[in-house]
C-alpha cells in the first residue's frame, strides 16, 4: 500500500508529473514546430482505437501528438510484490518493488531528474517503511534545430524522393550515441523517419515497406546533393 500511495502521487489529475522542478529545463515547442505538428494527419478517435483504450489521457494543454513526442513522461514499467499465484493467500508482503522510466526532452538532464525524483519520493515516504532507490542508465535528449540548413536540406531531399511535402516532428526514442557524435565529432545527426505507423518497430512482427525502402534510397542520394550546398553552423 505504501508503494502504491507513493506512485500515485507522481502525477496529478491534469496529467502533469508532480515532481517539483521536473519541467524546469524543458525546452518548449516553437511556434514553427507546433504548426508542423498541426499538419500531421491525425484523428483522436483512430488513435484511441489503435491503442485499445476507452479514452485518451495526457498532459493538459498539449495535443496527443505533442504529448507522445515532445513532452517528458514518467511511467511505471512493472510492479512486483507478494503472492501472485492461483487462488488466494491472506499474507501481507514484506516488500514491494516498482520499475520506472522517464522519457526526457531537451534540455533536461538525467542526473538532475533522478535527483529530483529521489528527493520527492524520499520526502513522501512514510516512516513505517524503508525506501531504497536504485538508479539505472540515462541519456541526454538530442535535438537538431528544425530551421537549420541541415534539417531544411533533409526536408528538400524527402520531398524530391517521395513527391510530397514532408512534416517535421519530434520523436521519443533512445539513441544515445548521437550525443557522442555531437560532443566528440562536433557533428549533428539527421534522424530521418521512413517507417510507417504500423511497422511495429522492435516487435516480433516488425516490417519495413519496400516502397519506403526504395524511396529512402533516392532520398539518401538527394540528401548528399542538398547537403553539399549547405554551410555548417
N, C-alpha and C positions, 0 to 999 in steps of 0.2 A: 504493500500500500504506500509506503514511504517513497519508493521509486516512482510509482505511478503519479503521485502528487507532485514530485519534482519535475517529471517530464511534462505534466500537464500545464506547468507554469512557464514553459519555454516559448509559448506562442499565445498571443491574445486573440480575442474574438474577431478581430479585423484581419487576421492572417499575418500579422507582423511578428517577427521574432522579438520576444520580450527582454532579451538580454541587454542591459544598459550598455550603450556605446557600440552596439553591433553594427549600426548603419553609419557611424560617424565618417568613415573613409570611403563610402560608396560613391563612385563616380556616376552621376545621373546621366540618363539618356539625353542626348542633344535633341534639339527640335528636328534636325535633319534625320536622325535615327528614328525618331517616333513617326515621322512621315513615311519612312521606308517600311516600318512595321505595318502601318495602316494600309500599305499597298498589297500586302500578302493576302491571298485568297483564304479566308478563314471564316468558318461558321461554328459558333459555340456549341450548337446542338450536335453537329457532326463530331466535334472533338470530344464532347461528353460521351457520345455513343461509342467512339473509338476506345476511350479509356474504360468504359463499362461502369461508370459511376452514375448515381441518380442526380447529382448536381455538382457543378464546378465550384471550387473554393480556392481562394488565393488572396494575396495581399491586396487590400482595398486600394483603389486609385490607379491600378495598372491592369492592362488587358491580360487575358490568359497567355498570349504570346510573349508579352513583356515579362510576366511572372516566371515563365519557364525558361527564359533565356537571358534575361538582363537584370534580374533581381536576385540577391543572395537568398539562400534557403538554409534551413536547419531541419533535418529529418531523422527519424528513428528507423534504423535498418533491421533491428532484431531485438527481441526480448526473451530472456531465459530465466526461469525460476521454478522451483517446486516440482510437484508431481504432475506429469503430463501424459501419463499412460491411460489405458482404457479404464473406464469406471471412475470411482471417486475415492479419495482418501482424505480424512479430516486432519491434515497436517498444516502446520504453519512453516513455510520455508525459512531457512536461516539466512539466505542471501538471495539477491536478485541482481541481474545484470542487463544492461542495455548497450547496444552499439548505435552510435550516431555519426552522421557526417554533416558537413556544411558545404554547400557549393558557393564559393566566393566569387566576387566580381571585382573589376578594377575600382578602387585601389586598395582593397582590403588585403591584410597580411595574415597568413596562417597563425604565426606565433601570437599576434595580438588577439585574434579571435579566440584561440584556445585559452588564453589567459582570461579573457572576459567571461567565457562560458564557465571556466573553472571557478572563478570568483563568485559568479552568480549562483551556481549550484551549491557551493560551499556555504554561502550565506543562507540559502533556503533550507539546507539540510537540518532536520530535527535532531535534537541532542540524543535521541534514543537509538540512533543508528550510526554506523561508521561508513563514511563515504570515501571510496577510492576511485580516482580518475586516472586512466592511462591514456596518454596522447599517442596518436598514430602519425602517419606522414601527412605532409601538406605541400601545396604548390601555390606559387603566386599567380594570380589571374593574368591573362595576356590579352592585349587589345592593340590592334593596328587602327590608326585613325581612319575612319571611313572616307574622309576627304583627302587623304594623302595621295600623291601621284601614283604610288604603287597600287593602292586599292582601286583607284579610278581606272588604272591600266587593266586590272583584272576584270572590272565590270565591262570594259570595252571588248576584251577578249571573249568573255562569256556571251555577250550579245552577238558577236561575229559568228561564234560556233553554234549557238542554239537558236539564233534568229528571233530572239525576243528580249525585251528589256529585263535585266536581272534585278533582284532586290537584295539589299544589304540587310543583314540581321546579326545579332549576337547569338551565340550558342553556348550552352553549358557543356563542358567536356573536360577531359583530363589528358592534356598533352604537355606535361611539364618541361619537356626538352626544348620547346620553342623559347622559353625564358632563358635557357642557357645559350641558345643561338644569339639572342639579343644581347646578353651580358658579355659573352666571350668573343663572339664574332662581330658584334655590333651590327647585326643584320636582322631585319624584320622578316617574319614568315607570313606568307599569304595562305590562309586556310580557306580553300575553295570547296564548297559543298556540291557534290554531283549526285548524291544519293537521293532516292525518293522516300517519302514518308513511310511507305510500307516495306522498306528494305530490311527491317528488323535487325539492325546492326548489333553484333555480338551475340545474337541468339542462335540456337541450333539450326534454324531455317533461314539464316541470313542469305540475302541475294544482292545482285547488282545488275541493273538493267543494261542490256547490251547497247541500246541506243545511247544511253548516258555514257557508256564506256567509249563508244566511237566518237561522240561529240566532245567528250572530255579530252581525247587525243588532239582533236582540232583546236580546242581551247588552249591546250598547252603550247601548241605551235604559234597560235596568235599571241599568246601571252609573252613569249620571248620577243616577238616583234614590238609589242607595245612597251615592254619594259626597257627596250634598248633606247627608247626616246625619252625616258624619264630621268630626272636627276634625283640622286639620293638626298633625303632630307637630313 
